[in-house]
């Protein structure tokens, strides 16, 4: 469901410790984040948000992220932290969990392949 001008987005109650860009954090990417100029409620779900509203809000947040020059830096921050809530770097919390799971599997496979290579070279 796409957000249209006739459907106002529902503002969210945003936990102050989980805003998309925190003033007190150092880091050059924060200053360039497009979300600094947008409503923070767009990036975080209000309590008991209906699914259709959530999907619409997340899509609108992702559109903001898509035009952001520091989207990749923001995404990496959210993956490394890891940020448990909200849209960061164009990914929802659920999408970030999938990325992290894939990274863990890839790391395990790489370690396994490296170990197999060392064993074969020693044999």
C-alpha positions, 0 to 999 in steps of 0.5 A, a space after each residue: 500500500 503506497 502512501 498518498 497525499 490524501 492519507 496522512 501518516 500516523 505520527 509515532 511515539 519515538 523513544 528518545 534513545 532510538 531516534 534515527 540520528 542522535 545529536 550526541 553521537 560523533 560521526 561524519 555520516 550523522 550530519 549528512 543524514 536526510 532523516 535529520 530533516 524528516 519526521 522521526 515518527 516516520 522511522 519508528 512504529 507507534 504502539 499497536 500500529 495496524 499492518 497496512 499502516 506499518 507497511 505504508 509508513 515503512 515504505 515512506 521511510 525507505 523512500 527517504 533513505 533511498 535519497 540519503 547520501 549516507 544510507 550505507 553508513 547508517 545501515 552498517 551502524 544499525 547492523 553493527 549496533 544492532 539497532 532493534 527498532 525502526 527503519 535504518 539505512 533503508 531496512 526494517 528491523 526484520 530485514 536487518 535480522 535477515 541480513 545479520 543471519 546471512 552474514 553469520 552463515 557466510 562467516 561460518 561457511 568461510 571459516 569452514 572452507 578455510 579450515 578445510 583448505 588448511 587440512 587439505 594442504 597439511 595432508 
